[in-house]
Amino acid sequence: MVLNLLNPKFLLLSFFLIIVFANGAKAQDPYQSYRQDWLKKAEDNKPKLIETEKQPISLVRLEKDPAAFQGWKAVNTDSVGKLYNTSFKTQSGVVVDFGEHLTGYFTFSIKALKGTADGPVRLKFTFGEVPSELSVPFDPYKGTLSRAWLQDETVTVTEMPADITIPRRLACRFVKIELLGASPYFDFHISNMVFKATSSVAFKPPLLATTTSQLIADIDRVGLATLKECMQTVYEDGPKRDRRLWIGDLYLESLANQFSFQNNQLTRRCLYLLAGLSADGGVLISNVFENPEPHAQAGSRLLDYCLLYNVALKEYVTATDDKQTGLDLWPVAKKQLDIIRKYAGKDGMIDYQKAGKEWWVFFDWKDGLDKQACLQGLSIYALNQTYALAKLLGKENEVDDIQSLARKLKAAAYKNLYDPKSGLFVSGTSKQISYGSQAWMILSGVASKQEAQTALKALTTVKDAVHPGAPYMFHYYIAALIESGLKAEAKEALQNYWGGMIKKGADTFWEVYDPNDELKSPYNFYPVNSYCHAWSCTPVYFIRKYPEIFQR
C-alpha cells in the first residue's frame, strides 16, 4: 500500500495529531525542565562538614529543682577520670557532661579490668540536650511523634577490648550510661569518650561592640551556637529532630547567617534544593530531605512557608548581589504568587476559611490562634517583597499586577481588621487580639507608623491577648517593634524572652518556650521537643543588624 502524503484527509489527520501532541506537551508540568538543573546546582553547593573532636569535661548528678528549667538541673560531681579509671559496675547511671551542645557521632572504648570477658555486656546510652531528657521516663510513650526520635540506644558488646561508635547521629550535651547486663565473673571499665562534632560553619563572626551588655552578649553567643549546630549540609530545623530543611526555618537562619557566619553557599544550596523538589505545577513543599537522595515529604503543603520562600530569595539576592541565582529561581518564586491570587476575594480579603481547609496554615505553635489577620498581612508582605525581587532581576513586567493586588489587600485589611476604638487589629469572627496579628499588620505596612506604635503599646495592656507560643512568632513581634520605631521596647522584649532562656541555663535556644509553661509541647511529650532549634537563633540577626539598638 502506497500512502499519498498529499491526500487532504491525511493532511487533516496529521494536523489534528500535531495539535493533540502539542496540547499534551502543554499539559505536562512546565517546571519539570528546571528541576534537574536546580537539583544539580543544589548538589554543587553542598558544603563540606567540618569535624571537631570534643571530650567530656566532668561527671554530673541530676537533681530536682523547682527553680531549674523543667524542674531538673545538673550538678558537677567528679572528673571524668573517675569514670575512666574505676569499674563501671559501680557507676551504672553515671551522667557525663560535654559542657556544650554538640551534633555528631559518639565513640567510646571498653576494656576488661580483671578476669576474662566470658559473656557480652549490655549498656544503655541516653543522650540529652537538657537535663530533663535524662530524668523523665520515656515509656510508656504518649507523644504524637515517633518514639524513635528520643535518643536512647542499647549497645551489646561481645568482645573486649573494643572501640565503638554509635552509628546514629546524635545531638546532645549530656550522656547517661546504664548497665543492663554483664557476667559476674569479670569486670570492665569505659574510657576514651569522644564526640565527633560536625557543622558547616568555618567563619568566626565579628566581635560585638565593647559597649554591649553581658546579657545581650550571652544571648548572641547562644544564638550563634544554635545556628552553628543547625548549619549542617542544609539549614536543619533541629539537629535532634526533625533534621530536615523547612522553608520557615531557612528564612530565619539565612537572616542570622548574613550577619554572622556568612555562609552564602549554604543558603544558595537550600534555595535550589527546595525549588528542585517542588510539587507538580511548581508549588513548593514545606520541608525536604537530603538522604538517601533528595526527596520531599509528599503532601506537606504549608501556605505561609510557600510565601516566605520568596522573601528568603529576595533577602539572599539583596545581601549577595547574586542575581544569577535569583534569575534561576525566579520561575518558582513567581509561581507562589498564584496562591495569593487564588484566595484573594473580590473584596480584597484572603479567603482564610477556604485556604485553611486546603492548606496547613501555621504561623505559630499556639493553640487557639486565629490566623486570618496573619495570613492577610503575610500575603501583602510577600507581594511587596516579590515585586522588590522582580525589580532586582528586571522582571517587573512579568508581575505587573501584584502592586495593585497588594494595595487592594492592604485597603481591605485596614477596613475589615482595624479597630480604631482600641487602636488594635483584630482577627476572625471572634475579633481576636493577638501578638501575631499586630506583627503581620505592621510588617505588611497596613498600619501607619503611629498606628503601629499605638497598637503595640496597647497590646501589652490587653489581658486576654494571644501571646506567641514559640520563638518563631516572637521573631516577627520583635521585627514589628523595630519596624514601628519602638527600639527600646524591642530590646527589652528580646532580653526578657531569649534572656529568660539564658537565665534557665540554655546552651542553645529551644523550639518552644512559654515562660508560663515550661512543659509545653506541640507533640504531647516535652522530652521530644527540640532544644536546639533553627527558628530560635534570630537574636543574632537583630543584635548584629541593629547595633545602635542592641549593642549599647
Buried (B, 14 or more C-beta within 10 A) or exposed (E): EEEEEEEEEEEEEEEEEEEEEEEEEEEEEBBEEBBEEBBEBBBEBBBEBEEEEBEBBBBBEBEEEEEBBBBBBBEEEBEBEEBBEBEBBEBBEBBBBBEBBBBBBBBBBBBBBEEEBEEEBBBBBBBBBBBBBBBBEBEEBEBEBEBEBBBBBEBEBEEBEBEBEBEEBBBBBBBBBBBEEBBEEBBBBBBEBBBBBBBBBEEEBEEBEEEBBEBBBBBBBBBBBBBBBBBBBBBBBBBBBBBBBBBBBBBBBBBBBBBBBBBBEBBBBBBBBBBBBBBEEBBBBBBBBBEEEBEBBEEBBBBBBBBBBBBBBBBBBBBBEBEEBBBBBBBBBBBBBEBBEEBBEEEBBBBBEEBBEBBEBBBBBBEEBBBBBBBBBBBBBBBBBBBBBBEBBEBBEBBEEBBEBBBBBBEBBBEBBBEEEBBBBBBBEEEBBBBBBBBBBBBBBBBEEEBBBBBBEBBEEBEEBBBBBBBBBBBBBBBBBBBBBBBEBBBEBBBEBBBEBBEBEBBBBBBBBBEEEBBBBBBEBBBBBBBBBBBBBBBBBBBBBBBEBBBE
